[in-house]
Amino acid sequence: MEEGFRYRGRVITAAEVEFIRKLIAQHPRTNRRQLSLRLCEAWGWKQANGALRDMVCRGLLLELERAGCLELPPASHVHRNPSARHPRHGTKALAPFLLDTTPLEVPLRALRPLSFGKCDARPRSRCLTISSPSTIRSAMYGR
């Protein structure tokens, strides 16, 4: 680590890595999140709105650990994405969305009338991609 470690445009020097090691040694019972908050405070690492850059800092700490530059405290628990496996309380599990991918080999005028709309990728919005009297292909996001 002679030249420094680059993370999101910031060069992390060997002296800064040593500072992080000392911070870990000074607070041996601190979890990763608390360590990241302490580091953000020490470096004055804040977002434009004044909030600490906690998640960016945690990503930096993980990258430094993966590179063998330091050893982080063990993870207190592993977060999984439960919504990917289980429906929310009181809702039904959605069936997989099956899309007909059979190529259409007809002139566009045979599909008239067609209408096209803007697809909004925000959660819980409906995206109407193609509609005709015989075919409606839509996708639900975030449900």
N, C-alpha and C positions, 0 to 999 in steps of 0.2 A: 504494500500500500504506500509506495514511495510518492507517486504522483497525486494520489487522492482518488476518491471514489465519487463518481457522478451519479446523482439521484435527482430526477426531475429538474434538471438545469442547475442544481446546486452542487458544488464540489465539496465533498466531505474530506477534510484533511486527516492525516494520521493523528494530529493533536486533538481534533474533535472526536475521533474514535476513542482515543485515550480518555477524554473527558467523559464519554458515555460509559466506558468501562468503570471509571471511578464512581460515577453516579449509581451504577448498578451495585458496586461494592458498598457504597455508603448506605444504600437502602435495600438490604438483602431480602426483606419480606414484601417488597413492593411488587404488585402485579404489573403486567405489561402495559395496561392502560394507564395506570398511575405513573409508571416510568415515562411513558410518552408525554403525559401532561407536564411532568417535572422538566423534561427536556425542552418542550416547547416554551415553557416559562423561562428557563435558563437562557435559551437562545433568542427569546423574543420572537418566536416563530408564530405569526398570526396571519389570519386572512384579512382581506380588505375591510370586512365588517367588524374586525376586532376579535373574533373567535379564534381560539387556538387551532393550529393545523394538526390536530390530534391524529386523524386517520392517515394523513400523509407521513407524519412522523412514525407511526406504527409500521407503515410500509417500508420506510427507511430502515427501521430497526430489524425487521424481518430480512431485508436484503443483506444487511451487514452480517446478520447471523448466518444466512445461507452462504455468504462469501467466506465464512470462517473468520471474520474480523472480531467478533465478540460472541458471548454466550448470554442469551436472554433467560430470565426466569422461566420455568415451565409454564405452559398455558394452563390457566386455572380450569377451563372447560372448553370443549370444542363446540363451536356453533354450527349447527346444520340448518338447512333451509326446510323447516317443517311444512311450510305451505306447498312445497313441491310434492310432498308425499301425502299430506292429509288435507282434506277440505277444512275451511274455517267452521267454527261451531255454528250449527244451524243452517249450513248450506249443503247442497248436494255436490258430490264430486262430478266434474265435467267429463264427458266422454271425449276421447281423442278427436280432434278435428280432422276429418278425412276430406281431402281435396281431390277432385277429379282432374288428373293430369293428362287425360287423353288429348292428343293434339287435335285441333280443329282444322280440317282441311277443306274449308268452304270460304267463299268470298265474304268479306265483312258485311256486305249488303244483305246477305242471307241471315244475319244475326240481328238485323234492325228490329226495333229501335234500340240503340245502345246508349247508355249514359255512364259517364265517368265522374268520379268525385275525388276530392282530396282525401288522402289517407292520413289520419292523425294517430300518431304512435303513443299518445298519452295513455296511462293506465285507465282501464274501464271505458275506453271509447270504442265505438263500433267503426270498423273500416269497411266501407262498401267499395270493392275493387272493380267489379264488372256486374252489370245487371242487364238483363234482357227479359222478355216475357217468359222464356223457358228456363233461364239459368240465373241464379243469384249465388254469387260466391262472396262470402263475407267471413271475416275473422274477428274474434273477440280478443281483446288484449286485457290482461290483468285480472281475469275472472277465474 
